[in-house]
Amino acid sequence: MVFIFDGSISMGLPLGLDPAEEDRLDEGTRRKDPEARREYRELLWEPGPKRMGRAQDAFAEASRDLPEPVELGLVVFQECRDIRQVGIFDAGRRGSAIDYVRKMIPHGRTPLAQSLMVAQEMLGDKPSSIVLLTDGREFCSGDPCAVAEQVKKTRPGTPIHIIDIAGQGRTECVAEITGGRSYAPAETEDLTKVIRAAFRGAAAHCPE
């Protein structure tokens, strides 16, 4: 199973930010509106819990509970051209994956389509799956839905599960096309349980 962790700048935003407000700020920053940029920076600097911390904690807890035979691949992105295949970790080395994610600081844009292609490259010949945790939408001119169609053709039976922690609802097509599931946990919901549920769905496609 390959897990894709969104490390983009928006992961530094506060929990519970209204999606419509985020869309407004995103559009403003696209237009290089100085006022929108100022508001965005203020939200990043605002004290209190942020998306990144919530996701890091939940990933750490859920990864420890993966069935021992499952190999965990890790892909992270922090910019359109900064997509990293961190490695593939067996049960004894999952702590290294957790440590890597814990050290991440939000930065850059969101290349969802390309990150899915990179994750696909890590899949072996055995039954496998992908889990994508993100808070946003494609920001690097890619088409995640088209990539999902490609995965379905080249690797039939490989589901992609989506965990949309900001409730944007922009990537549900990826799960629908590949036979995966979409999760949109509320701010007050236990994200660890949500990731565990996605892991259970993913692990079901792995060999015994």
N, C-alpha and C positions, 0 to 999 in steps of 0.2 A: 504494500500500500504506500502511495506517495501522498504526503501532506504538503500543501502549498500555503505558506504563511505570508499574509499581506503586511509588508513593513513600510508602506507608503506614508506620506506626511499626514494624511487624514486620520491615520490610526492614533495620532496624538491629540485628536479632538475629544471633548468631554463626552461621557456617556449620556445618552438621552437627547442629543442634539436633534432637533426636528429635521427630517429629510428635506422638507421644502426650504428651510433656512440654509441648509448645506448646499442645495442646488443653486440658490441665489448667490451664495458666496463663490461657488465654483464658477458660475457664469461670469461673475464680476472679475475674478482672477484671470479667466481666459481672455477677457477684454482688457486686462491690465489696468483695471479700475483701482486707483490707489486707496480709496475708501474701503473697498471689499478686501483688499490685501491687508489693510490695517485691522479690520474686524477679524479676519482669519487668524492673524498673528496673536491677537488678544485672546482668542479662544484656545490657541495652543499653549499660551502662557498661563491661562486661568488655572488656579489651584483646584485640586479635586481629582477624582478617579477619571482615568482616560481609557479609551478603547484598547490601546496597546497593553496596558497593565492587566486589564481584564483578560485579554486573549492570551497573554504570556502565562498567567497563573493557570488558566483553564487547560491550555495545551500541556503544561507540565503535569498536572494532576491526571489528565486523561491518558497521556502517553505511558505513564507508569502502570496503567491498568490494562494495556493491550495484551492479548494472549501471547504467550512466550514465543510460539513459532512464527509470529508475524514479523516480517522485516519492514521497518519504517524508513521510507525514503523521505527526505526533506528538501523542499525547494523554497527559497525566499526571494522576494523582489523588493527593490527600493527605488527603482527608476526604470524608464523604458528599456534601457540597455544594461540594466543591472539586475539580472535574474541569475540566481546561483543554485546550482545543484550541490547542496551542502554535503550530501552523502547518503548512504544506506546503512541503517543501524539495526543490529540484532538486539535481542532483549538485554544483553549485558552492556550494550553501548548506548542505550537510549538516553542516558544521563547527559551524554555529549550533545545530543540534539537539543535537549532541554536547555542546557547551558548556552548554546549558540543563540537560541530564540530569546532567552532572558537578557542577553547583552544588546539586543537590537534597539536602535533609536529611530523613531519615525522619520522618514526622509523620502522625497521624490514622488513620482507619479505612479499610476496603476496599470501595468501591462498584463491584464488578465488573459487575453488570448495567447500571447507569447509564452506566458508562464505555464499555461496548459500544454502547449506544445513541448516545452522543456520537460515538464513532468512526464509526458508520454514517453520521452526518450529513455527515462529511467526504468520503465516497466520491462520486466523480463518476459520469458515465454510462458510462465505459469499464470494461472488466473490472478488478476490483480484489480486494483481500483485506485481512484484519486479522490482526495478530500481537499476542497479549496475553502479556506477561511478568509473572507474579505469584508470590508466595510463599504465598498463603493462600486463604481462602474469602470468600464474600460476608459483609460485616459491616454492611450498611446496609439490610437488609430487602428486598433485591431478589432476583430469580430469574434467574440467568444462563442457565439452560436454556430458560426461557420466552422470553428475549430472542433466544436462538439460533434458536428456532422462528420468531420474527418475522422475523429476518434472512433465514432460508431462504425465507419466503413473499414478502417484499418485494424481496429481492435474491437470487434463485436463482443458484447458481453462484458465490457469494461465500464462500470458505472462511474460517474463523476458526481460526488455529493457536494452540495454548496451550503456553507454556513455563512449567512449574510447578517453580520452582527449589528448592522446599522439599519436594517429593514429597508434597504434601497429597492429591492425587488428587481434588479437589473440583470441578474444572471440566472434566473430560474430556468430559462430555455436550455442551459447547459445540462442541468439535471434531467429535465424532461426528455431531451433528445437521447441521452445516454442511458436512461433507465435508473438514474440516481434519485436522491431525495434532496429537497431544499429545506433548510432550517432558517427561521428568522426569529431568534430568541429576543424576548423583551429585555429591557435594561435590568429589570429585577429578577429575571430568570437565571438559574444556575447554568452558566455557560459550560462548566465542566460536564454536566449531565448531557448537554446538547452535543458536545464533541464526542463524548462516550457513545451516544446513540449513533452518530455518524460513523464512528470507528466500528461499531458492531455491524452496521450495514456494510461497511467496506470489508471487514474481516470475513463476512459470510461468503465473499467471493474468492477468498484465499484458500489454498489447499490445506488439508488437515496437517 
